[in-house]
């Protein structure tokens, strides 16, 4: 599985790096999560500069896409050329967005009238875009998921793994990154947020 972690200038490091690290726990099964950007280099909200691994157009080819947030998301959401280049499609991809990344999904018309999750700062902008915002960390409707809060990146990663590899694999990936002494509780809490939004067959298959 190939995953595009959309990482735009001004990005939040937690959104991109935490999700990518968890998804890459399945590298032995042929998975790869790539930092995907429109420019060869992007700088985070805290001044961390990284080289992209894939160009923006890779997002249209990937099996799944995660759209992270950042301090310039409103600018990016108003960039019609950027949005047109994405070419993402929930009919053939899993698509997740975190915090202000939800605003990009709204501008792309991929949320419609469904409720979504975002962070508290972005909430007024997402509402202004015509989307109902839930007081929840994670929600998914079919192949589109949204999450709210910097540390909610674990939920997006777990959802993608559970959908494309299985519930057990998602739990194992979370267990690896969970704090020592809190692993079982951490995994249980994370999966409690994701499990209600998994297909019935995925949950049944883990029993």
C-alpha positions in Angstrom: 0.0 0.0 0.0 1.2 3.5 -0.9 0.1 6.4 1.2 0.5 10.1 0.5 0.9 12.2 3.6 0.1 15.7 2.2 2.5 18.1 3.8 2.2 21.7 2.8 4.3 24.8 3.7 3.6 25.8 7.3 2.7 22.2 8.2 2.2 20.8 11.7 5.0 18.2 12.4 2.8 16.0 14.5 0.2 15.5 11.8 2.7 14.4 9.1 5.4 12.6 11.0 3.3 10.7 13.6 0.9 9.4 11.0 3.7 8.5 8.6 5.7 6.7 11.3 2.7 4.6 12.4 1.8 3.7 8.8 5.4 2.7 8.0 5.2 0.1 10.8 3.8 -2.1 7.9 6.8 -1.5 5.7 7.6 -5.2 5.9 4.2 -5.9 4.2 5.0 -3.5 1.3 3.5 -0.4 2.8 5.1 3.0 2.4 3.9 6.4 3.7 5.5 9.3 1.8 5.8 13.0 2.7 4.0 14.5 -0.3 4.4 18.1 -1.2 4.0 20.6 -4.1 7.5 21.9 -3.6 10.8 20.0 -3.3 11.2 21.4 0.2 8.6 22.5 2.8 9.0 24.2 6.1 6.9 23.5 9.1 5.1 25.9 11.4 8.1 25.6 13.8 10.8 26.1 11.2 11.6 22.5 10.4 12.5 22.1 6.7 12.2 18.7 5.1 12.6 17.3 1.6 9.5 15.8 0.1 9.5 12.1 -0.8 6.8 12.4 -3.5 5.4 15.3 -5.6 1.9 16.5 -5.2 0.6 14.5 -8.1 1.4 11.3 -6.2 -1.7 11.9 -4.1 -3.9 11.0 -7.0 -2.1 7.6 -7.4 -1.9 6.6 -3.8 -4.1 3.9 -2.1 -4.7 6.4 0.7 -4.1 10.0 1.4 -3.8 11.9 4.7 -4.1 15.7 4.6 -2.4 17.3 7.6 -2.8 20.7 9.0 -0.7 23.8 9.4 -0.7 27.5 10.0 -1.1 28.4 6.2 -4.0 26.0 5.5 -6.5 28.9 4.8 -4.1 30.2 2.1 -3.8 26.7 0.6 -7.6 26.2 0.7 -7.9 29.4 -1.4 -5.3 28.2 -3.9 -7.5 26.8 -6.7 -4.5 25.6 -8.7 -3.2 23.6 -5.8 -6.6 22.0 -5.2 -7.0 21.2 -8.9 -3.6 19.4 -8.9 -4.6 17.0 -6.1 -6.9 14.8 -8.1 -7.9 12.7 -5.0 -11.1 10.6 -5.2 -12.8 8.7 -2.4 -14.3 6.2 -4.8 -10.9 4.7 -5.3 -8.9 5.9 -2.3 -9.1 6.2 1.5 -8.9 9.9 2.4 -8.3 11.3 5.8 -7.8 14.9 7.0 -6.7 16.2 10.3 -7.5 19.6 11.9 -7.3 22.3 9.3 -6.8 19.6 6.7 -10.6 19.2 7.0 -11.0 22.7 5.5 -9.1 21.5 2.4 -11.5 18.5 2.2 -14.5 20.9 2.4 -13.1 23.1 -0.3 -12.6 20.0 -2.5 -16.3 19.1 -2.0 -15.4 15.8 -0.4 -17.4 16.3 2.8 -20.6 17.6 1.5 -23.3 17.9 4.2 -21.8 15.2 6.4 -20.5 16.2 9.9 -16.7 16.3 10.3 -14.0 16.7 13.0 -11.4 19.5 13.2 -9.4 21.4 15.8 -10.9 24.3 17.8 -9.0 27.0 15.9 -10.2 25.8 12.5 -13.7 25.0 13.6 -15.2 28.5 12.6 -13.6 28.3 9.1 -15.0 24.8 8.5 -18.4 25.8 9.7 -18.2 28.9 7.4 -17.5 26.4 4.6 -20.9 24.8 5.3 -19.7 21.8 7.3 -21.2 20.7 10.7 -18.3 20.2 13.1 -18.6 17.4 15.7 -17.2 17.6 19.3 -15.3 14.4 18.7 -11.7 13.3 17.8 -12.6 11.1 14.8 -15.3 10.3 12.4 -15.5 8.5 9.1 -18.1 8.3 6.4 -17.3 5.6 3.9 -13.9 6.2 2.5 -13.5 9.7 4.0 -12.3 10.3 7.6 -11.6 13.5 9.6 -9.9 13.9 12.9 -9.5 16.8 15.4 -6.5 17.6 17.5 -2.8 17.2 16.9 -2.5 13.8 18.5 -5.5 12.5 16.6 -3.1 11.5 13.8 -3.0 8.1 15.5 -6.7 7.6 14.7 -6.3 8.3 11.0 -3.3 6.0 10.8 -5.1 3.2 12.7 -8.2 3.6 10.5 -6.2 3.3 7.3 -4.4 0.2 8.6 -7.6 -1.4 9.8 -9.3 -0.8 6.5 -6.5 -1.9 4.3 -4.7 -4.5 6.4 -6.9 -5.5 9.3 -7.8 -4.7 12.8 -5.0 -6.8 14.3 -2.4 -5.0 12.3 -3.8 -1.6 13.4 -3.7 -2.7 17.0 -0.1 -4.0 16.7 1.1 -0.7 15.1 -0.4 1.3 17.9 0.9 -1.0 20.5 4.5 -0.4 19.2 4.3 3.4 19.6 2.3 3.4 22.8 4.0 4.5 26.1 5.5 1.7 28.1 3.2 0.7 31.0 0.2 2.1 29.2 0.2 0.1 26.0 -3.0 -1.9 26.5 -5.0 1.1 27.7 -3.6 3.3 24.9 -4.6 0.8 22.2 -8.0 0.2 23.7 -8.7 3.9 23.8 -7.5 4.6 20.3 -9.4 1.7 18.7 -12.5 2.7 20.6 -12.5 5.9 18.6 -11.9 4.1 15.3 -13.8 0.8 15.5 -17.4 2.2 15.2 -16.4 3.5 11.7 -15.0 0.3 10.3 -16.9 -2.0 8.0 -18.8 -4.7 9.8 -16.7 -7.4 8.1 -13.5 -5.9 9.3 -14.6 -6.0 12.9 -16.1 -9.4 12.6 -12.9 -10.7 11.0 -10.9 -9.8 14.1 -13.1 -11.7 16.5 
